[in-house]
Amino acid sequence: MITSFQMRAARALLGIDQKTLAELAGVSLPTIQRMEASDGNVRGVVESLTKVVDALNRAGVDLIGEHVRSDDGGRGVRLKQPGPPPRV
């Protein structure tokens, strides 16, 4: 699962807006807007959610889930390695 907070944080780390994430994931802008408007865990069509997570992963973001090993614990996001912003 990914939370709306993680989605927004991942976009901020990458320096991209909702439209760019939608293009990278191959989903519509309203889909991204609905996902980010979710309270807590993102709700939506599993296929669309998978596309978004895959796009963030390809762009260089690690999504840290609940109970996954992390030095400080809890959910979060981190860049795999700094690099240029993703191209659309």
C-alpha positions in Angstrom: 0.0 0.0 0.0 1.0 3.6 -0.6 -0.4 6.6 1.2 -1.4 9.9 -0.2 1.3 11.5 1.9 3.9 9.2 0.3 2.7 10.1 -3.2 3.0 13.8 -2.5 6.4 13.4 -0.9 7.6 11.3 -3.8 6.6 14.0 -6.3 8.3 16.6 -4.2 11.5 14.6 -4.1 11.4 14.3 -7.8 10.4 17.9 -8.4 7.4 17.0 -10.6 3.8 18.1 -10.6 0.7 15.9 -10.7 0.4 16.2 -14.5 3.9 14.9 -15.0 3.3 12.0 -12.7 0.2 11.2 -14.6 2.1 11.2 -17.9 4.9 9.1 -16.4 2.4 6.5 -15.1 0.1 6.5 -18.1 -2.9 7.5 -16.1 -5.2 10.5 -16.2 -4.6 13.7 -14.2 -7.9 13.3 -12.3 -6.7 9.8 -11.3 -3.6 11.3 -9.6 -5.7 14.0 -8.0 -8.2 11.5 -6.6 -5.3 9.3 -5.3 -3.6 12.2 -3.6 -6.9 13.4 -2.1 -7.3 10.0 -0.3 -7.1 10.1 3.5 -4.4 7.7 4.4 -3.9 4.7 2.1 -4.6 5.5 -1.5 -7.8 4.0 -2.8 -8.5 3.3 -6.5 -8.2 0.8 -9.3 -5.3 -1.6 -8.5 -4.0 -1.4 -12.1 -3.8 2.4 -11.9 -2.1 2.3 -8.5 0.4 -0.2 -9.8 1.2 2.0 -12.7 1.9 5.0 -10.4 4.0 3.0 -8.0 6.0 1.6 -11.0 6.5 5.0 -12.4 7.8 6.4 -9.1 10.1 3.4 -8.8 11.5 3.9 -12.3 12.0 7.6 -11.5 14.2 6.7 -8.6 11.9 6.7 -5.5 11.9 4.0 -2.9 8.5 3.7 -1.2 9.0 2.4 2.4 6.0 0.5 3.6 4.7 -0.1 7.1 6.9 -2.6 9.1 9.6 -2.5 6.4 13.1 -2.2 7.7 14.1 1.5 8.0 16.5 3.0 10.5 13.9 5.3 11.9 10.8 3.1 11.4 7.5 4.0 9.9 6.4 4.7 6.3 8.2 7.1 4.0 10.0 7.7 0.7 13.6 8.1 -0.2 15.5 8.7 -3.4 17.5 5.6 -4.5 20.2 8.0 -5.7 20.1 11.6 -6.7 20.0 12.3 -10.3 18.4 14.4 -13.1 14.6 14.8 -13.0 12.6 12.2 -14.9 11.8 12.9 -18.5 8.3 12.5 -19.9 
